[in-house]
Amino acid sequence: MDSLLQKRQANLVHKWKSRRSKKIPSKAQLVQIWVRLMSCSIRPRAVPTS
C-alpha cells in the first residue's frame, strides 16, 4: 500500500509541477521577457511607457 500511495503522490506532484511550470515562467524566461520589454521601451518613442 505504501508504494502505491507514494506513486500516486509522486504523480500528483508531477502533474502539479508541470501545470505550474506552464503558468509560471522560469527565471531565464523572466529575464528574457524583461530584456525584451526594456529594449522595446527604449527604442520606440511612440509607445507610451506605463
C-alpha positions in Angstrom: 0.0 0.0 0.0 2.8 2.4 0.8 4.4 2.1 -2.6 1.0 2.7 -4.3 0.4 5.8 -2.2 3.9 7.1 -2.9 3.3 6.5 -6.7 0.0 8.4 -6.5 1.6 11.3 -4.6 4.5 11.5 -7.0 2.1 11.5 -9.9 0.1 14.3 -8.3 3.2 16.3 -7.6 4.4 15.8 -11.1 1.1 17.0 -12.6 1.1 20.0 -10.2 4.6 20.9 -11.2 4.0 20.6 -14.9 0.9 22.6 -14.6 2.7 25.3 -12.6 5.7 25.4 -15.0 3.3 26.2 -17.8 1.8 29.2 -16.0 4.9 30.5 -14.2 7.9 31.2 -16.4 11.4 30.3 -15.2 13.9 32.9 -14.2 15.7 32.7 -17.5 12.3 33.3 -19.3 11.5 36.2 -17.0 14.9 37.8 -17.7 14.3 37.4 -21.5 10.9 39.0 -21.2 12.3 41.8 -19.0 15.1 42.5 -21.5 12.6 42.5 -24.4 10.4 44.9 -22.5 13.3 47.2 -21.7 14.6 47.2 -25.3 11.0 47.8 -26.6 10.5 50.7 -24.1 13.9 52.3 -25.1 13.6 52.0 -28.9 10.2 53.3 -29.9 9.3 56.7 -28.6 5.7 56.5 -29.8 4.9 53.6 -27.4 3.8 55.0 -24.0 5.7 53.6 -21.0 3.1 52.6 -18.5 
